[in-house]
Amino acid sequence: MGTKSNKAGIGALVTVEAGGIKQVRRCATDGSYLSASDKRVHFGLAKTATLVTVTVRWPSGVKSTYKNVPVDRVVTLREGDVKPL
């Protein structure tokens, strides 16, 4: 959720670090002509059961890092916060 950026966080670059692997995804709804996709950013972490670090570079330029984020659930992140909602 953006506070300085757009509320949907569209355009945010999300990085997840887990088990020595780094994955990057962009928050977007674009798909193809006349279509839209889910804006939630999804990461496949395989059998990672430990807490992960998530870094978000928001469209406003703000960079937020969230540590010890739980896996196997939907997590809401708010621009400027230090903990997931």
C-alpha positions, 0 to 999 in steps of 0.5 A: 500500500502506497502512502506517498506513491499510488495507493495500489503500489503499482510500479513498486519493485519488490525483492525477497531474500530467502535461503540465499536466493534473491527474487525480484518482481514488479507490482503491476496489473498489465497483462496483454491487450484488454486484460488485467492481472492481480496486483499482488506480488507472488514469490515461490519460496519452495520449501523455505520455512524460515522468515525472509527479508523483503525490500520494496523500492516504491515509485516515489523513490522510498526504499523500505526493508521488512525483516523477519517476514513470515512465509506461506501467507499473504502479507500487506506492506505499507510504504514507510512502515518497518513491519508488515500489516 
